[in-house]
Amino acid sequence: MLWVVTDFVTEHSHNLSPGNHRQFLRSHRNVSDSHIAQVQSLRAVGMKTSQVMDQLLDQSGSYAAVGHSRKDLQNRVDTIRRAASHNSDADSLISYMTAKSEMDPGFFFRYTILTDGSMGNLFWSDAMSRCDYSYFGDVMSFDSTYRTNSYNRLLVIFVGVNNHTKTIIFGFELLVDDTVETYSWILQTFLQAMHGKCPVSVVTDGDKAMSKALSSVMPSTIHRLCS
């Protein structure tokens, strides 16, 4: 477990940044909490982020004293705004699905809550999907898109084929991660929605977490890999 130096090149590939440019290096830029608090209070009275940055520069005297660039401040504000929007979106989504389940007794959904109070995993299936599964649920495929949405969540779709060889949907899931525990929760919730009926065969990709969850939750189901 020792490193041995066999060659040492004294020439650097480019000139090092001078001392008065250090504040522009990524490793040296940081938006402090006090600046964020100031931005939020001033934006509440109508000032733009760029105008707040001008005021910070005027107060501090230089970019070096501020400690971050204008773009750093805008990015941090956007991140906070998106996080607040996502939380409100989750509340709206749960309210919508609760109303759907009250109007349609066949609509089924379940979700988990993370330790920070935000929404975790979410599963839903409507009455038609549950009916289709009761007739055509012998063979099922499920796969996940890898965080291609703005919420950075995995979207998993349970898919089947009916007697007209048309694709049908059995259920949807939004997942926080792709661990064995998460996939196990989804499969258990899926069986709860489908009155405990296991498919004869399930087709997935080569994800090892999926395979372990399937063998644990649906031990009698035949597992095959897609082409």
N, C-alpha and C positions, 0 to 999 in steps of 0.2 A: 504493500500500500504506500509506496514511496514514488515520488516523481523525480526523474533525473533529467537535468538540462543537458542536451546534447549539442544544441546550436543556439547561438544568441546573436541577433541582428540589431545593431545599435541604431541604424537608420529607421526613422518612422516613415510610414507611407504617406503622411501628409503633415503639414505644419500644425502644431498644437494651437488651440485658440488662445489669444492673449487674455490676460487677467480681466480686462474690462469687458470681455465678451462672455464671461462665464454665465451670466444670468440668462443667456439665450440657449444654453445647453439643456437638453431634455432632463438630464439627471439633476439639474440645479433649479428647475422651474417648479413651483408649487403654489397653488391657490389656497391661501389660509382660510380657516373658518371665519375669521373676523371679516375678511374681504367678502366672503359669501354672504354673511349676515348683512353687510352694508349694501351689497348689490340687491338683495331681496327687498330690503326696506326702501331703497330708492326706486326700484322698478315698480313697487306698489303705488308710488305717487306719479308714475308716468315716465320716468327716465329710461332711456335705452341702455343696454349693456355697454355699448361703446362710449356713451356719455359718462357712465359710472367709471369706466376705465380712465377716461381723461381726468376725472376728479381724483382718482387714486394716484395718478401720475403727478398731479399738481400738489397733492398732499405730501407725497414721498420725495419728489424731486427728480427721480430717474427710474428707468426700468429696473436697474440693479436693486434699488431700494424696494420697489414693488415686489419683485421676485417672480413675476410671471408675465407672459405676453397677453395681448388683447385676445388672441385666439384661445389661449388656455382658459381665460375667464369665460368666454362664450361657450366653450365645450363643457366646462363644469356646470354652468347654469343650465345648458340643454340636458345634461345627464340628470340633474335634479328634477327638471320639469318632466322628463320622460318617466322617471320613477314614480312621481306623483300621479301622472296620467295612467300608468299601468295599474296602480292600486285602485284608482277610481274605475278603470275599465273592468277590473275583476269584480268589484262590487256590482257594477251594472250587469255584468254577465250572469252572476249568481241570481240577481233579482229577476232577470229575464227568464232564466231556466226554472226558477221557482214558480213564476207565473205560468210557464208552459206546462209544468207538471200539475198545476192546479186546474188548468183548462183541459188537459189531456191525461187521464189516468194511466195511459200506456207509455207516457214519456218518463224516462228514467235517467237520473244523473246522480253522480257522487263526486265529492272532491275532498282534498285534504288541506290542512292549514300548516304552514311552516312555522318554525320557532319564532320568526320575526313578525308573525301575524299576517303575512301575505299568503296568497293562494298557492297551493302546491300542485298536486296532480288533479286532473279533471277528466271524468268519463261521462259520456252521454250517448243515449240511443233512443230514437223515437219509436212510436208504436208500430209503424210499418217495418222498420228494421228488425224489431223483435219478432214480428210475425214472419218475416222472410227467413229469419234464422231457424224458427221452429220447423219450417219446411225444407230449407236448403242449407242447413248448417252442418252437414256431414263433413264438408271440406271447407277450410277457411285459410286465408292468407292474411298475415299482418306484417307491415313494414313501417319504418319511420323515416320521415324527412329529418335532416339533421340541422335543426335550429335555423331554418331559412326565413323565419318570421321575425318581426321587430321585437317580439317578446323573448326571443332567444329560448324558445321552448321546442321540444320534440313533438311533432304531430304524428300520431299513430292511427292508422285506419284498419279496422277489421273488414275484410272484403271476402265475398263469396260469388258464386255463379248460380243463376236460376235455371229452370228447365228450358229456357230459350237461349241459353249460353250468354246471357247478358250479365254484366257486372252489377252486383248489389252490395249495399253497404250495411254492415251489422252494427257498427258503432265507431265512435271517435274518442281519442284521448289526447290531451295535452300534458306532457310530462316534464318534470324539472330536470331529470337526468335519465341515463340508460343503465341503471344498476339492476342487479338481480332483485333487490327488494322492491324497486319501483315496478318492474315488469310483473312481479308476483302479485302486487296489489292490484294492478290492472286486470290480470287474468282472473283473480278472485272476484273482483267487482263485475267483470264481464259475466262470469258464471252466475252471480247473484241476479243480474239483469235478465239472464236467459233461463231462469228457474233451474239452474244446476245442470243443464244439458251440456255435456262435453262434445266437441267435434270428434269425428273419427280420425281425421287427418288435419294437420296444420302445416302450412308451408311458410317458411321464413327465410331471411338471408342468413349469413354465417355468424351472426352476432352470438357470442358465447353466453352473454347474460340472458338473452331470450331463451336459449336452449336450456339453461339451468332452471329458469323460472317455469318453463313448460313441463320439464320432467318432474318438478316438485308439485305444481298445482294440478296438472293434467297428466298423471303418470300413465293412464291407459291410452292416451292419444298418440297416434303415430306422427312423428316429426320428420319432415323432409325439407331439404334445402332447395331454394329456387335456382333456376339456371343462371 
